[in-house]
Amino acid sequence: MNASELRDKTPDQLRDQLVQLKKEAFNLRFQQATGQLENTARMRSVKRDAARVKTILNEKAAAAAGETE
């Protein structure tokens, strides 16, 4: 997932995406704790994707706040 794909989405879609990523991160942490995690690189990519979604959400919020003033 890249930033340009995320910028095309609405804030509601981004929030849903963030919830899904957080659930996946939780499941990956749980798998790691129980020794069942096979693809450790997936944890890093999920965390980065979540940060990317948060950044785009903040950009959209700042743009919306700038338009109202």
C-alpha positions in Angstrom: 0.0 0.0 0.0 1.4 3.4 -0.9 0.5 6.9 0.0 -1.1 7.8 -3.3 -3.6 5.0 -3.0 -4.5 6.2 0.5 -5.0 9.8 -0.5 -7.7 8.7 -2.9 -9.7 7.2 -0.1 -12.2 9.1 2.1 -11.5 9.7 5.8 -14.1 7.0 6.8 -12.4 4.4 4.6 -9.0 5.4 6.1 -10.4 4.9 9.6 -11.7 1.5 8.7 -8.3 0.6 7.2 -6.6 1.7 10.4 -8.9 -0.5 12.5 -8.1 -3.5 10.3 -4.4 -2.8 10.5 -4.5 -2.5 14.3 -6.4 -5.8 14.5 -3.8 -7.4 12.3 -1.0 -6.0 14.4 -2.6 -7.4 17.5 -2.9 -10.8 15.9 0.7 -10.7 14.8 1.9 -9.8 18.3 -0.2 -12.6 19.7 1.4 -15.1 17.3 4.8 -13.8 18.1 4.2 -14.3 21.8 3.0 -17.9 21.3 5.8 -18.7 18.9 3.6 -19.2 15.9 4.7 -16.2 13.9 6.4 -17.2 10.6 6.7 -14.0 8.7 8.3 -11.5 11.1 8.7 -8.9 8.4 4.9 -8.6 8.2 4.9 -6.9 11.7 7.1 -4.1 10.4 5.0 -3.5 7.3 1.8 -3.5 9.2 3.1 -0.9 11.7 4.4 1.3 8.8 1.1 1.0 6.9 -0.8 2.1 10.1 1.5 5.1 10.5 1.0 5.9 6.8 -2.8 5.9 7.3 -2.5 8.1 10.3 -0.3 10.6 8.4 -2.8 10.8 5.6 -5.7 11.2 8.0 -3.9 14.1 9.7 -3.1 15.7 6.4 -6.8 15.5 5.4 -7.8 17.0 8.8 -5.3 19.8 8.5 -6.5 20.6 4.9 -10.2 20.6 6.1 -9.3 22.9 9.0 -7.4 25.2 6.7 -10.4 25.5 4.4 -12.8 26.5 7.1 -10.7 29.4 8.3 
